[in-house]
Amino acid sequence: MLFSFRVRLNRLAVYRVFATTLPLNFMPQSAALFQQNFHDGKGVSP
């Protein structure tokens, strides 16, 4: 249970870093795609 929680926290942290480091003009399309993958549980794949 705790391990699953940690994995979720790690994914969220990676997602936040990825979102904040993206160029602004590249953001909308890529963020939407990334967020979809993230919510589908496919993991983090830039």
C-alpha positions as CSV (number, residue, x, y, z in Angstrom):
1,M,0.0,0.0,0.0
2,L,2.7,2.4,1.0
3,F,4.8,1.4,-2.1
4,S,1.9,2.2,-4.4
5,F,1.5,5.6,-2.7
6,R,5.1,6.3,-3.2
7,V,5.0,5.4,-6.9
8,R,2.0,7.8,-7.3
9,L,4.0,10.6,-5.6
10,N,7.0,9.9,-7.8
11,R,4.9,10.0,-11.0
12,L,3.3,13.3,-9.8
13,A,6.6,14.8,-9.1
14,V,8.0,13.8,-12.5
15,Y,4.9,15.1,-14.2
16,R,5.2,18.4,-12.4
17,V,8.9,18.7,-13.4
18,F,8.1,17.8,-17.0
19,A,5.2,20.3,-17.2
20,T,7.3,23.1,-15.7
21,T,10.3,22.5,-18.0
22,L,8.4,22.4,-21.2
23,P,8.6,25.4,-23.6
24,L,5.4,27.4,-23.4
25,N,4.6,27.1,-27.2
26,F,5.0,23.4,-27.0
27,M,3.0,23.1,-23.8
28,P,-0.7,22.8,-24.7
29,Q,-0.6,19.9,-27.2
30,S,2.1,17.9,-25.3
31,A,0.6,18.5,-21.9
32,A,-2.8,17.2,-23.0
33,L,-1.2,14.1,-24.5
34,F,1.0,13.6,-21.5
35,Q,-1.9,14.1,-19.1
36,Q,-4.0,11.6,-21.0
37,N,-1.3,9.0,-20.7
38,F,-0.8,9.8,-17.1
39,H,-4.4,9.3,-16.2
40,D,-4.7,6.1,-18.2
41,G,-1.9,4.8,-15.9
42,K,0.5,4.1,-18.7
43,G,3.2,5.7,-16.8
44,V,5.5,8.6,-17.7
45,S,6.6,8.8,-21.4
46,P,7.7,12.2,-22.7
